[in-house]
């Protein structure tokens, strides 16, 4: 364990009861620290193979004493508890938990790269993250999350989602 850090995570689901999987992720992540902010839920078309159901995404800020590697292991265990199976890159999934940022650290190991290398090009991650951390500065790009979102080349629409029925 190390001194508490503020990590930003992105939750995603496009199979089954998507909102229940996001809730299960928040519950699982709360055992790794204190959730200090949660964005609304957003819906977007799938990134990668287009023949998938739409995703629900949500950003979470987690204050944690876990090291970056231990946090990644906790995220993977949270995915596994939700029945996540890895068959195809960018394929459908019950739950995906990505580490977007970990304090202002730059981490590049064989298993973890932080900031998430594709964050600046993914509207579905930047939109929810901007809701809870618009003024946070990306440690490599030296732009705020709001500025990255304004410059994002991703054409996929990201819409606030509300349960119906």
C-alpha positions as CSV (number, residue, x, y, z in Angstrom):
1,X,0.0,0.0,0.0
2,X,1.1,3.6,-0.7
3,X,-0.1,7.1,0.2
4,X,-3.7,7.6,-1.1
5,X,-3.9,8.6,-4.7
6,X,-6.8,9.8,-6.8
7,X,-7.5,7.5,-9.7
8,X,-10.0,8.1,-12.5
9,X,-11.6,5.0,-13.9
10,X,-14.0,4.4,-16.8
11,X,-16.7,1.7,-16.4
12,X,-18.4,0.3,-19.5
13,X,-21.0,-2.4,-20.3
14,X,-22.8,-3.5,-23.4
15,X,-24.2,-6.9,-22.5
16,X,-27.1,-8.0,-20.2
17,X,-28.3,-5.6,-17.6
18,X,-25.8,-2.8,-18.3
19,X,-26.8,-0.6,-15.4
20,X,-26.6,-3.5,-12.9
21,X,-23.1,-4.2,-14.1
22,X,-22.1,-0.6,-13.6
23,X,-23.6,-0.7,-10.1
24,X,-21.7,-3.9,-9.4
25,X,-18.5,-2.3,-10.6
26,X,-19.0,0.7,-8.2
27,X,-19.7,-1.7,-5.4
28,X,-16.5,-3.7,-6.1
29,X,-14.4,-0.6,-6.5
30,X,-15.6,0.8,-3.2
31,X,-13.7,-2.0,-1.5
32,X,-10.5,-0.5,-3.0
33,X,-10.9,2.9,-1.6
34,X,-13.4,5.8,-1.4
35,X,-15.4,6.7,-4.4
36,X,-15.3,10.5,-4.3
37,X,-17.1,11.3,-7.6
38,X,-19.3,9.5,-10.1
39,X,-20.5,10.8,-13.4
40,X,-23.9,10.3,-14.9
41,X,-24.3,7.3,-17.3
42,X,-23.8,7.9,-21.0
43,X,-24.7,5.7,-24.0
44,X,-22.7,5.4,-27.1
45,X,-22.2,3.2,-30.1
46,X,-19.6,0.5,-29.7
47,X,-16.0,1.4,-30.4
48,X,-14.4,-1.2,-32.7
49,X,-16.6,-3.9,-34.3
50,X,-19.8,-2.1,-35.2
51,X,-22.1,-5.1,-34.9
52,X,-22.4,-4.8,-31.1
53,X,-25.0,-3.4,-28.7
54,X,-24.5,0.2,-27.5
55,X,-22.4,0.8,-24.5
56,X,-23.2,2.5,-21.2
57,X,-20.2,4.3,-19.7
58,X,-19.6,6.0,-16.4
59,X,-16.5,7.7,-14.9
60,X,-15.5,7.2,-11.3
61,X,-13.0,9.1,-9.1
62,X,-11.5,6.7,-6.5
63,X,-9.2,7.7,-3.7
64,X,-7.2,4.6,-3.0
65,X,-4.1,3.5,-1.2
66,X,-3.6,0.7,-3.8
67,X,-0.5,1.0,-6.0
68,X,-1.3,1.4,-9.7
69,X,-0.6,-2.3,-10.3
70,X,-2.7,-3.4,-7.4
71,X,-5.5,-1.1,-8.6
72,X,-5.3,-2.7,-12.1
73,X,-5.5,-6.2,-10.5
74,X,-8.6,-5.1,-8.5
75,X,-10.2,-3.7,-11.7
76,X,-9.6,-7.0,-13.5
77,X,-11.0,-9.0,-10.5
78,X,-14.1,-6.7,-10.6
79,X,-14.5,-7.5,-14.3
80,X,-14.1,-11.2,-13.7
81,X,-16.7,-11.1,-10.9
82,X,-19.2,-9.7,-13.4
83,X,-18.6,-12.6,-15.8
84,X,-16.2,-10.7,-18.2
85,X,-14.8,-13.0,-20.9
86,X,-12.1,-11.9,-23.3
87,X,-12.6,-13.3,-26.7
88,X,-12.1,-10.4,-29.1
89,X,-10.3,-7.1,-28.8
90,X,-12.9,-4.3,-28.4
91,X,-15.6,-7.0,-28.3
92,X,-18.8,-7.0,-26.3
93,X,-18.5,-7.3,-22.6
94,X,-20.5,-7.5,-19.4
95,X,-18.1,-5.1,-17.8
96,X,-14.9,-3.2,-18.6
97,X,-13.0,-1.1,-16.0
98,X,-10.2,1.0,-17.4
99,X,-7.7,3.0,-15.4
100,X,-7.6,6.4,-17.1
101,X,-5.5,8.4,-14.7
102,X,-3.7,7.8,-11.5
103,X,-2.8,11.1,-9.8
104,X,-0.6,13.0,-12.2
105,X,1.6,10.0,-12.7
106,X,2.9,8.7,-16.0
107,X,3.2,4.9,-15.9
108,X,4.4,2.6,-18.7
109,X,4.8,-1.1,-17.7
110,X,4.1,-4.2,-19.8
111,X,0.6,-4.5,-18.1
112,X,-0.4,-0.9,-17.4
113,X,-0.1,2.4,-19.3
114,X,-1.3,5.6,-17.5
115,X,-2.6,8.0,-18.7
116,X,-4.7,5.6,-20.8
117,X,-3.0,5.9,-24.2
118,X,-6.3,6.3,-26.1
119,X,-8.1,8.6,-23.7
120,X,-7.6,11.8,-25.9
121,X,-9.2,10.1,-28.9
122,X,-12.3,8.6,-27.2
123,X,-15.3,10.8,-26.6
124,X,-17.1,8.0,-24.7
125,X,-14.3,8.3,-22.0
126,X,-13.7,12.0,-22.1
127,X,-17.5,12.9,-21.9
128,X,-18.1,11.2,-18.5
129,X,-14.7,12.2,-17.2
130,X,-15.2,15.9,-18.1
131,X,-18.4,15.8,-16.0
132,X,-16.4,15.0,-12.8
133,X,-13.0,16.4,-13.7
134,X,-13.3,19.0,-16.4
135,X,-10.4,21.1,-15.1
136,X,-8.0,18.2,-14.4
137,X,-4.9,18.6,-16.5
138,X,-3.7,15.6,-18.6
139,X,-0.1,14.9,-17.4
140,X,1.3,14.4,-20.9
141,X,-0.9,16.6,-23.1
142,X,-0.9,19.5,-20.6
143,X,-4.6,20.2,-21.6
144,X,-7.6,20.0,-19.3
145,X,-10.1,17.2,-19.8
146,X,-12.6,19.7,-21.1
147,X,-10.0,21.0,-23.7
148,X,-9.3,17.4,-24.8
149,X,-13.0,16.7,-25.2
150,X,-13.4,19.9,-27.3
151,X,-10.6,18.7,-29.6
152,X,-11.5,15.0,-29.6
153,X,-11.7,13.6,-33.2
154,X,-14.0,10.7,-32.2
155,X,-17.3,11.1,-34.2
156,X,-19.3,8.8,-32.0
157,X,-22.2,10.5,-30.2
158,X,-22.2,10.3,-26.4
159,X,-25.6,10.9,-25.0
160,X,-26.8,11.1,-21.4
161,X,-28.7,7.9,-20.6
162,X,-31.8,7.5,-18.6
163,X,-33.5,4.1,-17.9
164,X,-36.9,3.8,-19.5
165,X,-39.9,1.7,-18.5
